[in-house]
Amino acid sequence: MEALGGASGISKSEMSRICQGLDEQIKAFLGRLLDHARFPYLCLDAT
């Protein structure tokens, strides 16, 4: 808990609520469609 801000006085239940909100945002970010634009890329191989 200390690494996540427990030293600042945030309770475990508050931390859990914050993390749930972040989980929803992360799921939305990872599930977004990327077909609205082209993404050029370059592959390099060096030996």
C-alpha distance matrix in Angstrom:
0.0 3.8 5.5 5.2 6.4 4.8 7.8 10.0 10.2 9.0 9.0 7.6 11.1 11.3 8.5 10.5 13.7 13.0 12.2 15.4 17.4 16.4 17.4 20.7 21.4 20.8 23.1 25.7 25.6 26.0 28.7 30.8 34.4 35.6 39.3 39.9 40.5 41.7 39.5 41.7 40.6 42.2 42.1 43.0 43.9 44.6 45.7
3.8 0.0 3.8 5.4 5.2 4.2 5.3 8.2 9.5 9.5 10.7 10.4 14.0 13.5 10.9 13.6 16.3 15.0 14.7 18.2 19.6 18.4 19.8 23.1 23.2 22.6 25.4 27.7 27.1 27.8 30.8 32.5 36.0 36.9 40.7 41.1 41.4 42.5 40.2 42.2 41.0 42.4 42.3 43.0 43.9 44.3 45.4
5.5 3.8 0.0 3.8 5.6 6.9 8.1 10.1 12.1 11.5 13.0 12.3 15.5 14.6 11.4 13.8 16.4 14.5 13.6 17.3 18.5 16.6 18.0 21.4 21.2 20.1 23.1 25.4 24.5 24.9 28.1 29.8 33.2 33.9 37.7 38.2 38.3 39.2 36.7 38.6 37.3 38.6 38.6 39.2 40.1 40.6 41.7
5.2 5.4 3.8 0.0 3.8 5.9 8.4 9.2 10.7 9.0 10.6 9.9 12.5 11.3 7.9 10.5 12.8 10.7 10.1 13.8 14.8 13.2 14.9 18.1 18.0 17.4 20.3 22.5 21.8 22.7 25.6 27.2 30.8 31.7 35.5 35.9 36.2 37.5 35.2 37.5 36.5 38.2 38.3 39.3 40.5 41.2 42.7
6.4 5.2 5.6 3.8 0.0 3.8 5.4 5.4 7.4 6.5 9.1 9.8 12.5 10.7 8.3 11.7 13.4 11.4 12.0 15.6 16.1 15.0 17.3 20.2 19.8 19.8 22.9 24.6 24.1 25.4 28.2 29.5 33.1 34.1 37.8 37.9 38.3 39.7 37.6 39.8 39.0 40.8 41.1 42.1 43.4 44.1 45.6
4.8 4.2 6.9 5.9 3.8 0.0 3.8 5.3 5.6 5.3 6.9 7.7 11.0 10.1 8.3 11.5 13.7 12.7 13.3 16.6 17.7 17.2 19.1 21.9 22.2 22.3 24.9 27.0 26.8 27.9 30.6 32.1 35.8 37.0 40.7 40.9 41.5 42.9 40.8 43.2 42.3 44.0 44.2 45.2 46.3 47.0 48.3
7.8 5.3 8.1 8.4 5.4 3.8 0.0 3.8 5.5 7.4 9.6 11.2 14.4 13.2 11.8 15.2 17.1 15.8 16.7 20.1 20.9 20.2 22.4 25.2 25.1 25.2 28.1 29.9 29.5 30.7 33.5 34.9 38.5 39.4 43.2 43.2 43.6 45.0 42.7 44.9 44.0 45.5 45.8 46.5 47.6 48.0 49.4
10.0 8.2 10.1 9.2 5.4 5.3 3.8 0.0 3.8 5.8 9.1 11.6 14.0 11.9 11.2 14.9 16.0 14.4 16.1 19.3 19.5 19.1 21.7 24.1 23.7 24.3 27.4 28.8 28.4 30.0 32.8 33.8 37.4 38.4 42.0 41.8 42.2 43.9 41.9 44.2 43.6 45.3 45.9 46.8 48.2 48.7 50.3
10.2 9.5 12.1 10.7 7.4 5.6 5.5 3.8 0.0 3.8 6.3 9.4 11.6 10.0 10.2 13.7 14.7 14.0 15.9 18.7 19.2 19.5 21.9 24.1 24.3 25.1 27.8 29.3 29.4 31.1 33.5 34.7 38.4 39.7 43.3 43.1 43.9 45.7 43.9 46.4 45.8 47.7 48.3 49.4 50.7 51.5 53.0
9.0 9.5 11.5 9.0 6.5 5.3 7.4 5.8 3.8 0.0 3.8 6.7 8.3 6.3 6.5 10.0 10.9 10.3 12.3 14.9 15.5 16.0 18.3 20.4 20.8 21.8 24.3 25.8 26.1 27.8 30.0 31.3 35.1 36.6 40.1 40.0 41.0 42.9 41.2 43.8 43.4 45.5 46.1 47.4 48.8 49.8 51.4
9.0 10.7 13.0 10.6 9.1 6.9 9.6 9.1 6.3 3.8 0.0 3.8 5.4 5.2 6.2 8.6 10.0 10.7 12.3 14.3 15.7 16.6 18.3 20.4 21.5 22.4 24.4 26.2 27.0 28.4 30.3 32.0 35.8 37.6 41.1 41.2 42.4 44.3 42.7 45.5 45.0 47.2 47.5 49.0 50.3 51.3 52.9
7.6 10.4 12.3 9.9 9.8 7.7 11.2 11.6 9.4 6.7 3.8 0.0 3.8 5.5 5.1 6.1 8.7 9.9 10.5 12.3 14.4 15.3 16.2 18.6 20.1 20.6 22.3 24.6 25.5 26.4 28.3 30.3 34.1 36.0 39.5 39.9 41.2 42.9 41.3 44.0 43.5 45.6 45.7 47.2 48.4 49.5 50.9
11.1 14.0 15.5 12.5 12.5 11.0 14.4 14.0 11.6 8.3 5.4 3.8 0.0 3.8 5.4 5.0 6.2 8.7 9.8 10.6 12.6 14.3 15.2 16.9 18.8 19.9 21.2 23.1 24.5 25.6 27.1 29.1 32.8 35.0 38.3 38.7 40.3 42.3 41.0 43.9 43.7 46.0 46.3 48.1 49.4 50.8 52.4
11.3 13.5 14.6 11.3 10.7 10.1 13.2 11.9 10.0 6.3 5.2 5.5 3.8 0.0 3.8 5.4 5.1 6.2 8.6 9.9 10.9 12.5 14.3 15.8 17.0 18.4 20.2 21.7 22.8 24.4 26.1 27.6 31.4 33.4 36.7 36.8 38.3 40.4 39.1 42.1 42.0 44.4 45.0 46.7 48.3 49.7 51.4
8.5 10.9 11.4 7.9 8.3 8.3 11.8 11.2 10.2 6.5 6.2 5.1 5.4 3.8 0.0 3.8 5.5 5.1 6.2 8.6 10.0 10.6 12.2 14.5 15.5 16.2 18.3 20.2 20.9 22.1 24.2 25.9 29.7 31.4 34.9 35.2 36.4 38.3 36.7 39.5 39.1 41.4 41.8 43.4 44.9 46.2 47.8
10.5 13.6 13.8 10.5 11.7 11.5 15.2 14.9 13.7 10.0 8.6 6.1 5.0 5.4 3.8 0.0 3.8 5.5 5.1 6.2 8.8 9.8 10.4 12.6 14.4 15.1 16.4 18.6 19.8 20.7 22.4 24.5 28.2 30.3 33.7 34.3 35.7 37.6 36.2 39.1 38.8 41.2 41.5 43.3 44.6 46.2 47.8
13.7 16.3 16.4 12.8 13.4 13.7 17.1 16.0 14.7 10.9 10.0 8.7 6.2 5.1 5.5 3.8 0.0 3.8 5.5 5.2 6.5 8.8 9.9 11.0 12.8 14.4 15.7 17.2 18.8 20.2 21.5 23.2 26.9 29.2 32.4 32.7 34.4 36.6 35.5 38.6 38.7 41.3 41.9 43.9 45.6 47.3 49.2
13.0 15.0 14.5 10.7 11.4 12.7 15.8 14.4 14.0 10.3 10.7 9.9 8.7 6.2 5.1 5.5 3.8 0.0 3.8 5.5 5.3 6.4 8.7 10.2 10.9 12.4 14.5 15.8 16.7 18.4 20.2 21.5 25.3 27.2 30.6 30.7 32.1 34.2 32.9 36.0 36.0 38.5 39.3 41.2 42.9 44.6 46.6
12.2 14.7 13.6 10.1 12.0 13.3 16.7 16.1 15.9 12.3 12.3 10.5 9.8 8.6 6.2 5.1 5.5 3.8 0.0 3.8 5.4 4.9 6.1 8.7 9.8 10.2 12.2 14.2 15.0 16.1 18.0 19.9 23.7 25.5 29.0 29.5 30.8 32.6 31.2 34.1 33.8 36.3 36.8 38.7 40.2 41.9 43.7
15.4 18.2 17.3 13.8 15.6 16.6 20.1 19.3 18.7 14.9 14.3 12.3 10.6 9.9 8.6 6.2 5.2 5.5 3.8 0.0 3.8 5.4 5.0 6.4 8.8 9.9 10.7 12.6 14.3 15.4 16.6 18.6 22.3 24.7 27.9 28.5 30.2 32.3 31.2 34.3 34.4 37.0 37.6 39.8 41.4 43.3 45.2
17.4 19.6 18.5 14.8 16.1 17.7 20.9 19.5 19.2 15.5 15.7 14.4 12.6 10.9 10.0 8.8 6.5 5.3 5.4 3.8 0.0 3.8 5.4 5.3 6.5 8.8 10.1 11.0 12.6 14.5 15.6 16.9 20.7 22.9 26.1 26.3 28.0 30.3 29.4 32.7 33.0 35.9 36.8 39.1 41.0 43.0 45.2
16.4 18.4 16.6 13.2 15.0 17.2 20.2 19.1 19.5 16.0 16.6 15.3 14.3 12.5 10.6 9.8 8.8 6.4 4.9 5.4 3.8 0.0 3.8 5.4 5.0 6.1 8.6 9.8 10.4 12.1 14.1 15.4 19.2 21.0 24.4 24.7 26.0 28.0 26.8 29.9 30.0 32.6 33.5 35.6 37.5 39.4 41.6
17.4 19.8 18.0 14.9 17.3 19.1 22.4 21.7 21.9 18.3 18.3 16.2 15.2 14.3 12.2 10.4 9.9 8.7 6.1 5.0 5.4 3.8 0.0 3.8 5.5 5.1 6.1 8.6 9.8 10.5 12.1 14.2 18.0 20.1 23.4 24.3 25.8 27.6 26.4 29.5 29.4 32.1 32.6 34.9 36.6 38.7 40.7
20.7 23.1 21.4 18.1 20.2 21.9 25.2 24.1 24.1 20.4 20.4 18.6 16.9 15.8 14.5 12.6 11.0 10.2 8.7 6.4 5.3 5.4 3.8 0.0 3.8 5.5 5.2 6.3 8.7 10.0 10.6 12.3 16.0 18.6 21.6 22.3 24.2 26.4 25.7 29.1 29.5 32.5 33.3 35.9 37.8 40.1 42.4
21.4 23.2 21.2 18.0 19.8 22.2 25.1 23.7 24.3 20.8 21.5 20.1 18.8 17.0 15.5 14.4 12.8 10.9 9.8 8.8 6.5 5.0 5.5 3.8 0.0 3.8 5.5 5.1 6.2 8.7 9.9 10.7 14.4 16.5 19.8 20.0 21.6 23.9 23.1 26.4 27.0 30.0 31.1 33.7 35.8 38.1 40.5
20.8 22.6 20.1 17.4 19.8 22.3 25.2 24.3 25.1 21.8 22.4 20.6 19.9 18.4 16.2 15.1 14.4 12.4 10.2 9.9 8.8 6.1 5.1 5.5 3.8 0.0 3.8 5.4 5.0 6.1 8.4 10.0 13.7 15.4 18.9 19.6 20.8 22.6 21.4 24.5 24.6 27.4 28.2 30.7 32.6 34.8 37.1
23.1 25.4 23.1 20.3 22.9 24.9 28.1 27.4 27.8 24.3 24.4 22.3 21.2 20.2 18.3 16.4 15.7 14.5 12.2 10.7 10.1 8.6 6.1 5.2 5.5 3.8 0.0 3.8 5.4 5.2 6.0 8.5 12.1 14.5 17.6 18.9 20.6 22.4 21.5 24.8 25.1 28.0 28.7 31.4 33.2 35.7 38.0
25.7 27.7 25.4 22.5 24.6 27.0 29.9 28.8 29.3 25.8 26.2 24.6 23.1 21.7 20.2 18.6 17.2 15.8 14.2 12.6 11.0 9.8 8.6 6.3 5.1 5.4 3.8 0.0 3.8 5.6 5.2 6.1 9.8 12.4 15.4 16.1 18.1 20.4 20.0 23.5 24.3 27.6 28.7 31.6 33.8 36.4 39.0
25.6 27.1 24.5 21.8 24.1 26.8 29.5 28.4 29.4 26.1 27.0 25.5 24.5 22.8 20.9 19.8 18.8 16.7 15.0 14.3 12.6 10.4 9.8 8.7 6.2 5.0 5.4 3.8 0.0 3.8 5.5 5.4 9.0 10.6 14.1 14.6 16.0 17.9 17.1 20.5 21.1 24.3 25.5 28.3 30.6 33.1 35.8
26.0 27.8 24.9 22.7 25.4 27.9 30.7 30.0 31.1 27.8 28.4 26.4 25.6 24.4 22.1 20.7 20.2 18.4 16.1 15.4 14.5 12.1 10.5 10.0 8.7 6.1 5.2 5.6 3.8 0.0 3.8 5.7 8.7 10.2 13.6 15.2 16.3 17.6 16.5 19.7 19.9 22.9 23.6 26.5 28.5 31.1 33.5
28.7 30.8 28.1 25.6 28.2 30.6 33.5 32.8 33.5 30.0 30.3 28.3 27.1 26.1 24.2 22.4 21.5 20.2 18.0 16.6 15.6 14.1 12.1 10.6 9.9 8.4 6.0 5.2 5.5 3.8 0.0 3.8 6.6 9.2 12.0 13.8 15.7 17.4 17.0 20.4 21.1 24.3 25.2 28.3 30.4 33.3 35.7
30.8 32.5 29.8 27.2 29.5 32.1 34.9 33.8 34.7 31.3 32.0 30.3 29.1 27.6 25.9 24.5 23.2 21.5 19.9 18.6 16.9 15.4 14.2 12.3 10.7 10.0 8.5 6.1 5.4 5.7 3.8 0.0 3.8 6.5 9.3 10.4 12.4 14.6 14.7 18.4 19.6 23.1 24.5 27.7 30.2 33.1 35.9
34.4 36.0 33.2 30.8 33.1 35.8 38.5 37.4 38.4 35.1 35.8 34.1 32.8 31.4 29.7 28.2 26.9 25.3 23.7 22.3 20.7 19.2 18.0 16.0 14.4 13.7 12.1 9.8 9.0 8.7 6.6 3.8 0.0 3.8 5.7 7.4 9.7 11.9 12.6 16.3 17.9 21.5 23.1 26.6 29.2 32.3 35.2
35.6 36.9 33.9 31.7 34.1 37.0 39.4 38.4 39.7 36.6 37.6 36.0 35.0 33.4 31.4 30.3 29.2 27.2 25.5 24.7 22.9 21.0 20.1 18.6 16.5 15.4 14.5 12.4 10.6 10.2 9.2 6.5 3.8 0.0 3.8 5.6 6.6 8.3 8.8 12.5 14.4 18.0 19.9 23.4 26.2 29.4 32.4
39.3 40.7 37.7 35.5 37.8 40.7 43.2 42.0 43.3 40.1 41.1 39.5 38.3 36.7 34.9 33.7 32.4 30.6 29.0 27.9 26.1 24.4 23.4 21.6 19.8 18.9 17.6 15.4 14.1 13.6 12.0 9.3 5.7 3.8 0.0 3.8 5.5 7.2 9.2 12.6 15.0 18.7 20.7 24.4 27.2 30.5 33.7
39.9 41.1 38.2 35.9 37.9 40.9 43.2 41.8 43.1 40.0 41.2 39.9 38.7 36.8 35.2 34.3 32.7 30.7 29.5 28.5 26.3 24.7 24.3 22.3 20.0 19.6 18.9 16.1 14.6 15.2 13.8 10.4 7.4 5.6 3.8 0.0 3.8 7.1 9.7 13.2 16.1 19.8 22.4 25.9 29.0 32.2 35.5
40.5 41.4 38.3 36.2 38.3 41.5 43.6 42.2 43.9 41.0 42.4 41.2 40.3 38.3 36.4 35.7 34.4 32.1 30.8 30.2 28.0 26.0 25.8 24.2 21.6 20.8 20.6 18.1 16.0 16.3 15.7 12.4 9.7 6.6 5.5 3.8 0.0 3.8 6.4 9.7 12.9 16.5 19.3 22.8 26.1 29.2 32.6
41.7 42.5 39.2 37.5 39.7 42.9 45.0 43.9 45.7 42.9 44.3 42.9 42.3 40.4 38.3 37.6 36.6 34.2 32.6 32.3 30.3 28.0 27.6 26.4 23.9 22.6 22.4 20.4 17.9 17.6 17.4 14.6 11.9 8.3 7.2 7.1 3.8 0.0 3.8 6.3 9.6 13.2 16.0 19.5 22.8 26.0 29.4
39.5 40.2 36.7 35.2 37.6 40.8 42.7 41.9 43.9 41.2 42.7 41.3 41.0 39.1 36.7 36.2 35.5 32.9 31.2 31.2 29.4 26.8 26.4 25.7 23.1 21.4 21.5 20.0 17.1 16.5 17.0 14.7 12.6 8.8 9.2 9.7 6.4 3.8 0.0 3.8 6.5 10.2 13.0 16.4 19.7 22.7 26.2
41.7 42.2 38.6 37.5 39.8 43.2 44.9 44.2 46.4 43.8 45.5 44.0 43.9 42.1 39.5 39.1 38.6 36.0 34.1 34.3 32.7 29.9 29.5 29.1 26.4 24.5 24.8 23.5 20.5 19.7 20.4 18.4 16.3 12.5 12.6 13.2 9.7 6.3 3.8 0.0 3.8 7.0 10.3 13.5 16.9 19.9 23.5
40.6 41.0 37.3 36.5 39.0 42.3 44.0 43.6 45.8 43.4 45.0 43.5 43.7 42.0 39.1 38.8 38.7 36.0 33.8 34.4 33.0 30.0 29.4 29.5 27.0 24.6 25.1 24.3 21.1 19.9 21.1 19.6 17.9 14.4 15.0 16.1 12.9 9.6 6.5 3.8 0.0 3.7 6.7 9.9 13.3 16.4 19.9
42.2 42.4 38.6 38.2 40.8 44.0 45.5 45.3 47.7 45.5 47.2 45.6 46.0 44.4 41.4 41.2 41.3 38.5 36.3 37.0 35.9 32.6 32.1 32.5 30.0 27.4 28.0 27.6 24.3 22.9 24.3 23.1 21.5 18.0 18.7 19.8 16.5 13.2 10.2 7.0 3.7 0.0 3.8 6.5 10.1 12.9 16.5
42.1 42.3 38.6 38.3 41.1 44.2 45.8 45.9 48.3 46.1 47.5 45.7 46.3 45.0 41.8 41.5 41.9 39.3 36.8 37.6 36.8 33.5 32.6 33.3 31.1 28.2 28.7 28.7 25.5 23.6 25.2 24.5 23.1 19.9 20.7 22.4 19.3 16.0 13.0 10.3 6.7 3.8 0.0 3.8 6.7 10.1 13.4
43.0 43.0 39.2 39.3 42.1 45.2 46.5 46.8 49.4 47.4 49.0 47.2 48.1 46.7 43.4 43.3 43.9 41.2 38.7 39.8 39.1 35.6 34.9 35.9 33.7 30.7 31.4 31.6 28.3 26.5 28.3 27.7 26.6 23.4 24.4 25.9 22.8 19.5 16.4 13.5 9.9 6.5 3.8 0.0 3.8 6.5 10.0
43.9 43.9 40.1 40.5 43.4 46.3 47.6 48.2 50.7 48.8 50.3 48.4 49.4 48.3 44.9 44.6 45.6 42.9 40.2 41.4 41.0 37.5 36.6 37.8 35.8 32.6 33.2 33.8 30.6 28.5 30.4 30.2 29.2 26.2 27.2 29.0 26.1 22.8 19.7 16.9 13.3 10.1 6.7 3.8 0.0 3.8 6.7
44.6 44.3 40.6 41.2 44.1 47.0 48.0 48.7 51.5 49.8 51.3 49.5 50.8 49.7 46.2 46.2 47.3 44.6 41.9 43.3 43.0 39.4 38.7 40.1 38.1 34.8 35.7 36.4 33.1 31.1 33.3 33.1 32.3 29.4 30.5 32.2 29.2 26.0 22.7 19.9 16.4 12.9 10.1 6.5 3.8 0.0 3.7
45.7 45.4 41.7 42.7 45.6 48.3 49.4 50.3 53.0 51.4 52.9 50.9 52.4 51.4 47.8 47.8 49.2 46.6 43.7 45.2 45.2 41.6 40.7 42.4 40.5 37.1 38.0 39.0 35.8 33.5 35.7 35.9 35.2 32.4 33.7 35.5 32.6 29.4 26.2 23.5 19.9 16.5 13.4 10.0 6.7 3.7 0.0
